[in-house]
Amino acid sequence: MAAPGGVAPAPGVRIVSVPPDLLEILVCPKCKGPLEHRTAPEEALVCHACRLIYAVEDDIPIMLIDEAKHF
C-alpha cells in the first residue's frame, strides 16, 4: 500500500493510521485523561490512569470502555 504522497513505505514500516489532529483531541472516555499512542506491536491508545488499552481497527480508534483491555 502506498503512502498518501504516493511513496511506498520501507519494508517493516507502518504508516500511522490515526491522523495527528485526531490524536490531539482524543481523551480517555472513562476519565477524560490523556492517551498514549502506541504503534507497536499493534496500534493502540493507552490510558495509564485507568490502565486501559483501546484498540485501533481499520484506522478507527475503538473508544468504548467495555471493549478496552485492562493491563
matplotlib code that plots the C-alpha trace (Angstrom):
import matplotlib.pyplot as plt

x = [0.0, 1.4, 1.6, -0.5, 2.3, 2.5, 5.7, 5.7, 6.9, 10.1, 9.7, 8.6, 7.5, 3.8, 2.2, 0.4, -3.3, -4.8, -4.4, -2.3, -5.1, -7.5, -4.8, -4.6, -8.3, -8.9, -9.1, -9.9, -13.7, -13.6, -11.5, -11.1, -7.3, -4.6, -3.9, -0.5, -0.4, 1.3, 2.2, 3.9, 3.3, -0.1, -1.6, -3.5, -4.3, -3.4, -4.8, -2.3, -4.6, -7.4, -4.9, -7.0, -5.8, -8.2, -7.6, -7.4, -9.1, -9.1, -7.7, -10.6, -9.9, -12.4, -13.1, -15.7, -14.9, -16.4, -14.2, -10.9, -8.4, -7.0, -3.3]
y = [0.0, 3.4, 6.3, 9.3, 11.0, 8.1, 6.8, 3.2, 2.8, 0.9, -2.8, -3.3, 0.4, 1.0, 4.4, 5.8, 5.4, 7.7, 11.3, 13.5, 16.2, 13.5, 12.2, 15.7, 15.8, 12.2, 11.6, 8.5, 8.1, 6.9, 9.5, 12.2, 11.9, 11.9, 8.9, 7.5, 6.5, 3.1, 1.8, -1.5, -4.3, -3.2, 0.3, 1.2, 4.1, 3.7, 5.4, 4.9, 6.4, 3.8, 1.1, 0.6, -0.1, 1.0, -0.9, 0.8, -1.3, -0.4, 3.0, 3.7, 4.0, 1.9, 4.2, 2.0, 1.3, -2.1, -3.0, -1.8, -4.3, -3.9, -4.1]
z = [0.0, -1.0, 1.5, 0.9, -1.1, -3.5, -2.0, -0.6, 3.0, 3.7, 4.4, 8.0, 8.4, 9.0, 8.3, 11.4, 10.7, 13.2, 12.0, 14.3, 14.6, 15.9, 18.3, 19.8, 20.7, 21.8, 25.5, 27.6, 27.6, 31.2, 33.0, 30.2, 30.7, 28.1, 25.9, 24.8, 21.1, 20.6, 17.2, 18.1, 18.4, 17.2, 17.1, 20.3, 22.5, 26.2, 29.3, 32.1, 34.8, 34.1, 32.9, 29.7, 26.2, 23.4, 20.1, 16.7, 14.0, 10.3, 11.2, 13.6, 17.4, 19.3, 22.2, 24.0, 27.7, 27.5, 24.5, 26.1, 27.6, 31.1, 31.7]

ax = plt.figure().add_subplot(projection="3d")
ax.plot(x, y, z, "-o")
ax.set_aspect("equal")
plt.show()
